[in-house]
Amino acid sequence: MPAIEIGRICVKTAGREAGRKCVIVDIVDKNFVLITGPKLLNKVKRRRANIKQLEPTNEKVEIETGADDKAVEQQIDATGKREFMQETIKIN
């Protein structure tokens, strides 16, 4: 299983954004991380999320700790992952 780390692309498994992909921007503590979609890309707001509600993928983007949404979106475009980020996954 891929590690929870900054820049890791995850799928949200719970809440109103379930099935959408997000990027880990910062690690708050052992239970929580700061994530973003970015909102303009796939409607996932920048917020704190419980790591139990995230499923890490094998994909990763190179970002700095606490990077803003614009920097995250630029990095997603630079690595050609825009379509990958916009796909939604059906959660059972």
Backbone torsions as a table, in degrees:
resi	resn	phi	psi	omega
1	MET	NA	132.6	179.3
2	PRO	-63.3	150.3	-177.6
3	ALA	-78.4	154.5	172.3
4	ILE	-81.5	110.4	-177.9
5	GLU	-148.4	164.1	-178.9
6	ILE	-65.4	130.4	-178.6
7	GLY	95.3	-10.9	-179.9
8	ARG	-70.1	134.2	175.7
9	ILE	-89.1	128.9	-178.3
10	CYS	-125.3	164.6	173.2
11	VAL	-110.8	130.1	176.4
12	LYS	-75.3	133.6	-176.7
13	THR	-107.9	-3.4	-178.6
14	ALA	-145.2	161.0	176.8
15	GLY	87.8	-175.8	-175.7
16	ARG	-68.2	-19.1	-179.6
17	GLU	-99.5	15.7	-178.2
18	ALA	-58.1	134.6	179.5
19	GLY	93.4	-11.2	179.4
20	ARG	-93.4	152.7	-179.4
21	LYS	-92.7	150.0	180.0
22	CYS	-145.1	166.9	179.9
23	VAL	-117.2	135.1	176.3
24	ILE	-78.0	122.9	-176.9
25	VAL	-99.6	-34.8	-177.9
26	ASP	-154.9	155.3	176.9
27	ILE	-107.1	118.6	-176.6
28	VAL	-79.8	-55.6	176.1
29	ASP	-156.5	-163.7	-175.1
30	LYS	-69.2	-15.7	-179.6
31	ASN	-108.7	-23.0	-172.3
32	PHE	-125.7	147.3	174.6
33	VAL	-132.3	159.9	174.6
34	LEU	-97.3	125.8	-178.1
35	ILE	-121.6	162.8	171.4
36	THR	-150.0	157.9	-179.5
37	GLY	-78.0	-51.8	-12.7
38	PRO	-60.7	157.0	-173.8
39	LYS	-55.1	-41.2	-179.2
40	LEU	-67.4	-24.4	-177.3
41	LEU	-84.5	-49.3	-175.4
42	ASN	-143.5	21.8	172.8
43	LYS	66.2	21.7	174.0
44	VAL	-99.1	117.9	-179.0
45	LYS	-72.6	154.9	174.4
46	ARG	-72.9	118.8	-177.0
47	ARG	-161.0	169.8	175.0
48	ARG	-82.4	137.8	179.9
49	ALA	-136.1	145.6	176.3
50	ASN	-75.2	134.0	-177.8
51	ILE	-66.7	-17.4	176.3
52	LYS	-69.7	-18.8	-179.2
53	GLN	-101.2	13.8	178.7
54	LEU	-121.9	139.5	175.9
55	GLU	-116.0	106.5	-177.5
56	PRO	-67.0	142.9	175.5
57	THR	-100.6	178.9	177.7
58	ASN	-82.6	-6.8	-177.4
59	GLU	-85.6	148.7	-179.6
60	LYS	-149.9	146.8	172.8
61	VAL	-120.0	147.9	-179.2
62	GLU	-85.9	104.3	177.2
63	ILE	-131.7	161.7	176.9
64	GLU	-85.8	160.2	176.7
65	THR	-60.3	129.3	177.5
66	GLY	74.5	19.2	-179.4
67	ALA	-59.0	143.1	179.7
68	ASP	-78.1	167.6	-175.3
69	ASP	-57.6	-37.3	-178.6
70	LYS	-63.3	-44.3	179.2
71	ALA	-65.3	-39.6	179.2
72	VAL	-64.3	-45.1	-179.3
73	GLU	-64.5	-39.9	177.9
74	GLN	-62.0	-40.7	-179.5
75	GLN	-68.8	-37.0	177.3
76	ILE	-63.2	-44.5	178.2
77	ASP	-64.4	-41.4	-177.5
78	ALA	-63.0	-32.0	-179.2
79	THR	-95.3	1.6	176.7
80	GLY	70.3	33.3	-177.2
81	LYS	-106.1	14.2	-176.8
82	ARG	-58.6	-49.7	-179.3
83	GLU	-64.7	-39.4	178.3
84	PHE	-59.2	-42.6	-178.6
85	MET	-69.8	-30.0	-176.5
86	GLN	-83.0	-13.5	177.1
87	GLU	-68.4	140.1	172.7
88	THR	-106.9	150.5	-177.7
89	ILE	-115.8	135.6	179.9
90	LYS	-76.1	123.6	178.9
91	ILE	-96.7	129.1	-179.4
92	ASN	-76.0	NA	NA
